[in-house]
Amino acid sequence: MENLPAKDKSTVITGELGNGFRYYIKPLHDENKIHTQLLVKAGFQEETPEQWECAHLIEHLLIKETENAPNGITAKLNEIGLGLRSVAAFTGRNNTSYNLEFPSEHKEALQVSMEFYHDVLSKQIFSPNAIADEKMRVIQEFNFRSGQKNIASHRLKAKAFPCFNEPPLDFEIHIKSLKKSTIQRYYNKWYQPGRTSLIIIGAIKDPADLEQQIRSMFSKITNESPRDGDMDCEQKYLKQSSKIVSVTSRLKEEKMHLELLHKLKKPTNMLAYYKDNYIETLGVNILNEHFKVFENQYGYSSKTWSRINEYPKAFAIAMVAEPGDFRRDLSQNMSLIAGLAQKEMNAYDFEKSKMRLLEQLKWVKNDNANYWLEMIRDRIIYGLKGNYLSKNELNEAVGGITKSDIDRFFKSVLQPAFDDITIIKPEKSDLDIEEGELRNSIYNAYKKPFIPEQTKVLHQLIPDSLNDSLKLHSIRKLKLSTDSLQEFELSNGIKLVFKTISSSEAENKIMVHGFTPIGANDFSSDDYESAINARDIIRNNGVYKYNKFQFNSYLDSIGFDGHLNPYIDNQTSGFRGEARVSDIELVFQLIYLYSQHARNTEEAFEDWKLNSSEFYSLGHNMGIADFADKIDVSIGRKTIPTGHMRIASVKNTVKERAFHIYNQVFTNADRFTYIIVGDFEIEKVLPLAAKYLGNITSSSTNIMNAPFVKSSLLSTPKKIKVSIEGIQDVKMKLSYITPIYKEIWKAKIELDLMCRILNDVLVNSLWTDTSMGTTYFIAAAGRVDHLENYGELAIYFDTDPNIAEGFRENVIKTISNLNIKEQRFQKNKEALLKRFDNEKLNVLMDDILEHYRYQEEFADYRTKQRYLNSISFTDFKKLYKEYLGKHPWEFIGINAHKRSPE
């Protein structure tokens, strides 16, 4: 950098070689890393139907092996002290990228990266063994991420848009039958220097020398296949006739999915491109706020939202509805859109949305590598022209957007003549709508425009009449349990614990956690499901005289960007919250209202039942959730379920029991401890706590804690198989258990260190050692059970049913015979030490909570750092041997409808 003229320090150095290969170099003097990316302008849209998923498979194969890295780029990096976390690759709609990232002081890494990128374009191998292995990984990746979930969506896109291929009827058979010649044909046609760009960003000491290296290394690469231009899918889409497309989902889907699309054209000027993106983002955000207003009524089951579809570029209105409600809800939504199109947009809505977008841009930095990578990628992929944009220019682009710009955007897209209409319908539905009928119903709905009434905005959360009744209760200071924590007690028995810190992370922030040792387990088995769902029912009702819509609208109107939520776990209940220090009174008000004035309406309860099952099923990977639930059942541990068992619990919840349990838990004030940490002054917060928390009543009901029942994990290890409906692969968990005879915080640090090292070893082995078999996911995780006093070191993995047993044996062998070099130990130890460089609010809160909830010793971050520093390589090997001193508990999740692997 010292050798560059000052005017060049902010430029992107760009060049094109004789073979069409382009490069982009961006020096950043504040970066301590170098980020490199080879971007190939070819992805899924360049595939022929017989080549479906070839682009993805080639991406895997090139990471797996090339001529100069026969064991893969990961192994090559491993040899020079870098690992899998330095490598990433992605296959997209119209591009494939290969990314390597490493510390700038690493002397060999840049040369290894350049050699790898050279191999990608000229030294591919595509050996039979590698093809067989990576076919299995592509299949597993498909199953792990989506399985059949996206097949209907793929089929829909193939029918509706250009450059999308119809997926094969059997994805697995198609992948397994792909021939090397088919894969090679795709590679030869699209992996050409003229379609490839190299991007290097970061702490580059000598850009001129780097440029010369690139020219020398990449200028001689040739490809004998004819050079292909872009497929220009955007122009094909813009010229395509309007259409309606419908497909049937094979899943147990009960709802209709509809999208109405208006075509949009991408500008080619860089400033215009980003400004258009921001106008579209603002328009979509404003429109979605109106859709929320429309849905703010109990019993409304349909969901409607707008978005910008990127491939192809289109404005989309999406709707999910019950088949029986489809025509009615579509008519209502179109009438709403017609009303919005005719109504003058609210200036407040516009300014609020614009300010939120500007807030997001505060995180954009000119010297950030990801910022420049996105800028350069957009330029290459979309063929953008003009100057690169600085952060100030991005701010000006947003700041320059006027209400008239948004009005014009609405006028162009909120029209009844939608270009394309797509529908995914459930297999059981016999609903069939002709294109003419559907378009006519949209036109007719536009003739009856309406604007829904806005939710009445509250002006204050606690009205004067209620506020006047709140008395300032007495406060008693308690003896300190540690030098750094201050304790107080209110007259109603609530204990307050304060911990003040001042750091850049804690600046103007405050966290609150109030807990009671009463949980769902303390109620009868008949009441258990009502107990675990009680807090969701309350949140769906709202508080005091306000339903949830008024309540949320008020918080939104005052710009509250924190949160405060009640919770009920198995052995603990309470409140978790976080906010700005200036909002601490509001947090205490919310605790008071949730504790003393929870609403109870039949309407809100039925609405909760209507929507909660869908929420739980959409919020999780159900196979993983069911696996975790069935493990707990198999060892006699009662934990709150997260999979299909949680969905079933909704049907078994009794409203009056749920409210009774909630009130019993949250009005036992004298059993609550409130921990408050952050950057605040105690003398200012204490009176507010006394005013609001001090007025929470102490119920006369004395709930006895249920006897603690231990799980069977400390008994003789076993192999347990559980059936899980709907999963495609085999899920496994190996649990190594050992009793803890030391402070819990020390055991946690030791487990964190072991997991870091194990993940480093296992993941690198996974991608570099072919004897490990083919699997897509593997990870180590540690946990400490506070009540049973043991540590658990667990290995999770998903693998193909055909190789499950062999892979399991390889994992156990690798773990048991782990040969860790001291260099790897030190590297991971130093990475973990960085977590204790300063006091983090969330970690501090958890530590204080465990100190009071489980009477565990409290240790600050400096104490933890000293202990971690004291762990030697010899200590680690001894500790690792303690955990793996006996056979693990083995849990195996298999598909309920398929024969289990032996």
Secondary structure, 3 states (H helix, E strand, C coil): CCCCCHHHCCCCEEEECCCCCEEEEEECCCCCEEEEEEEECCCHHHCCHHHCCHHHHHHHHHHHCECCCCCCHHHHHHHCCCCHHHEEEEECCCCEEEEEEEECCCCCHHHHHHHHHHHHHHCECCCHHHHHHHHHHHHHHHHHHCHHHHHHHHHHHHHHCCCCCCCCCCHHHHHHHCCHHHHHHHHHHHCCHHHEEEEEEECCCCHHHHHHHHHHHHCCCCCCCCCCCCCCHHHHHHHCCCEEEEEEECCCCCCEEEEEEEECCCCCEHHHHHHHHHHHHHHHHHHHHHHHHHHCCCCCCCEEEEEEECCCCEEEEEEEECHHHHHHHHHHHHHHHHHHHHCCCCHHHHHHHHHHHHHHHCCCCCCCHHHHHHHHHHHHHHCCECCCCCHHHHHHHHHCCCHHHHHHHHHHHCCCCCCEEEEEEECCCCCCCCHHHHHHHHHHHHCCCCCCCCCCCCCCCCCHHHHCCCCCCCEEECCCCCCCCEEEEECCCCEEEEEECCCCCCCCEEEEEEEECCCHHHCCCCCHHHHHHHHHHHHHHCECCECHHHHHHHHHHCCCCCEEEEEECCCCEEEEEEEEHHHHHHHHHHHHHHHHCECCCHHHHHHHHHHHHHHHHHCCCHHHHHHHHHHHHHCCCCCCCCCHHHHHHHHCCCHHHHHHHHHHHHCEHHHCEEEEEECCCHHHHHHHHHHHHHHCCECCCCCCCCCCCCCCCCCCCCEEEEEECCCCCEEEEEEEEEECCCCHHHHHHHHHHHHHHHHHHHHHHHHHCHHHCCEEEEEEEEEEECCCCEEEEEEEEEECHHHHHHHHHHHHHHHHCCCCCHHHHHHHHHHHHHHHCCCCHHHHHHHHHHHHHCCCCCCCHHHHHHHHHHCCHHHHHHHHHHHCCCCCEEEEEEECCCCCCC
